[in-house]
Amino acid sequence: MEIRKIPYLDGGRELCVTGSCLLTASEDFIGDAIRLFEGDGAFVSHAAAVVRFPSSLVSVERVTLIESLEHGPTPTYLSHYFTGFTGRLFLFTPDGLTPEIQAGFAAWALDKALKRVKYGYYAIAEQTLGHVQEENPNVEIFCSDFVAQDWEANGINRLTSFPPTLAAQPSDIPRWWSGSVVELVGPFVADA
């Protein structure tokens, strides 16, 4: 798969719309291990939902990630995400996003964060042996399954050739859904 590179500060930030997904390929032991266990050409190790909250809800319009981490779904500004991160960043945008789907996507993700849904440690451990069944999103969930369930709850369905009951691994996202993927390249913060 050939992936176009786009400078984050020169067009890439604008592509980070609500309903898209940031895929990371961190250059550390955990990222390498996840890609190794996923096999089958895995090129990323983590997925995070992208939400653009309007400036009426936050101090200034910013790109926000809501990602399922060890303590549950957690919102963070994308600009903070880059502190200490080494690796590559990809942005996947599914086909068919509408304002209604985007509003539902943001609401679903924020609801799970506010409910403090737990991280799916058991499911992620099982994922090292192959795909697991999707869990109940109100109980526990891991990163790529969080994004997948959010899309599906809001009408963005996976391609019919992929089982709807299996939990998606991060590298499955651009294979299991129709859409576009680009690599975001730095710098990610404008000079002061």
C-alpha positions in Angstrom: 0.0 0.0 0.0 1.5 3.3 -1.1 0.8 6.1 1.5 1.1 9.7 0.7 3.0 11.9 3.2 1.5 15.2 4.2 3.2 17.8 6.4 1.0 18.2 9.5 1.4 22.0 9.6 0.8 22.3 5.8 -2.5 20.6 5.2 -2.3 17.6 7.6 -4.0 19.3 10.5 -7.0 20.1 8.5 -7.4 16.5 7.5 -7.8 15.5 11.2 -11.6 15.6 11.2 -14.0 14.2 13.7 -14.5 10.6 12.8 -11.0 10.0 11.5 -8.5 7.8 13.3 -4.9 8.5 14.2 -2.8 5.3 13.8 0.7 5.3 15.4 3.8 3.2 14.8 5.8 3.9 17.9 9.5 3.1 17.9 9.6 1.4 21.3 9.5 -2.1 22.7 5.7 -2.2 23.1 5.0 -0.8 19.6 7.4 -3.3 18.1 5.9 -6.2 20.0 2.4 -5.3 19.0 3.3 -5.2 15.3 5.2 -8.5 15.7 2.2 -10.2 17.3 -0.3 -8.8 14.8 1.9 -10.1 11.9 0.4 -10.0 8.4 2.1 -6.8 7.4 1.1 -4.8 10.6 2.5 -1.3 10.2 0.9 0.4 13.2 0.5 -0.5 16.9 -2.1 1.9 18.3 -5.3 3.6 17.2 -7.0 6.8 18.6 -10.3 8.4 17.7 -10.0 12.0 16.4 -12.6 14.5 17.6 -12.7 18.2 16.8 -14.7 19.9 19.6 -16.1 23.3 18.6 -14.4 26.3 20.2 -17.6 26.9 22.2 -16.7 23.8 24.2 -13.0 24.3 24.6 -10.8 27.4 24.9 -9.7 27.2 21.3 -10.6 24.8 18.4 -8.1 22.0 18.6 -7.6 18.4 17.4 -8.4 16.1 20.2 -7.8 12.4 20.5 -9.9 10.0 22.6 -7.9 6.9 23.0 -8.5 3.7 25.0 -5.5 3.5 27.4 -4.7 1.4 30.4 -7.0 3.6 32.6 -9.8 3.8 30.1 -10.8 6.2 27.2 -8.8 9.4 27.7 -9.1 12.7 25.8 -5.9 14.5 25.0 -4.9 17.3 22.6 -3.0 16.0 19.6 -0.3 18.7 20.2 0.4 17.1 23.6 0.6 13.7 22.1 3.8 14.5 20.3 5.7 15.2 23.5 8.3 12.4 23.7 6.7 10.4 20.9 9.1 8.7 18.4 7.7 6.9 15.5 5.4 7.4 12.5 1.8 8.8 12.5 -0.9 7.9 10.0 -4.4 9.3 9.6 -7.2 7.1 8.4 -10.4 8.7 7.4 -13.3 6.4 6.6 -15.6 7.0 3.6 -19.1 8.3 4.3 -18.6 10.7 7.1 -21.5 13.2 7.4 -22.0 15.9 10.0 -24.6 13.6 11.7 -22.2 10.7 11.8 -19.4 12.9 13.1 -21.7 14.3 15.9 -22.6 10.8 16.9 -19.0 9.6 16.7 -17.9 12.4 19.1 -20.8 11.8 21.5 -20.1 8.0 21.6 -16.4 8.5 22.3 -17.0 11.2 25.0 -19.7 9.1 26.6 -17.3 6.1 27.0 -14.6 8.4 28.5 -17.1 9.9 31.0 -18.4 6.4 31.9 -14.7 5.4 32.6 -15.1 2.3 30.5 -12.2 0.0 31.5 -9.3 -1.0 29.2 -9.7 -4.6 27.8 -6.5 -6.2 29.1 -7.9 -9.7 28.7 -8.9 -9.0 25.1 -5.6 -7.4 24.2 -3.7 -10.4 25.6 -5.9 -12.7 23.5 -5.3 -10.5 20.4 -1.6 -11.7 20.5 -2.9 -15.1 19.5 -5.3 -13.8 16.8 -8.5 -11.8 16.6 -11.0 -11.9 19.4 -14.7 -11.3 19.6 -15.7 -7.7 20.1 -16.4 -7.0 23.7 -19.3 -5.0 25.2 -18.2 -1.3 24.9 -19.8 -0.5 28.2 -17.6 -2.9 30.1 -14.0 -2.9 28.6 -12.4 -2.1 25.3 -9.0 -1.6 23.8 -7.7 1.0 21.3 -8.6 -0.1 17.8 -11.8 -1.9 19.0 -12.8 1.5 20.6 -12.6 3.2 17.2 -14.2 0.3 15.3 -17.2 0.1 17.7 -17.7 3.9 17.5 -17.8 3.8 13.7 -20.2 0.9 13.7 -22.4 2.5 16.3 -22.7 5.5 14.0 -23.2 3.7 10.6 -19.7 3.4 9.3 -19.5 -0.3 8.7 -16.6 -2.5 7.8 -16.2 -4.1 4.4 -18.4 -7.2 4.1 -15.4 -9.5 3.6 -14.4 -9.0 7.2 -16.4 -10.6 10.1 -18.5 -8.0 11.9 -18.0 -9.8 15.3 -14.2 -9.7 15.4 -12.3 -7.0 17.2 -10.1 -5.0 14.9 -6.4 -4.7 15.5 -4.8 -1.3 14.7 -3.4 -2.4 11.3 -6.9 -3.8 10.3 -8.4 -0.4 10.2 -7.3 0.6 6.7 -8.0 -2.9 5.5 -11.4 -3.5 7.0 -12.9 -0.1 6.3 -13.2 1.9 3.1 -11.3 5.2 3.3 -8.0 7.0 2.8 -4.8 6.8 4.8 -2.0 9.4 4.8 1.2 9.7 6.8 1.4 12.9 8.8 5.0 14.3 9.0 6.4 16.9 11.3 7.1 19.4 12.6 3.8 19.1 14.5 4.1 22.4 16.5 4.7 25.8 15.0 7.8 27.7 16.2 6.9 30.1 19.0 
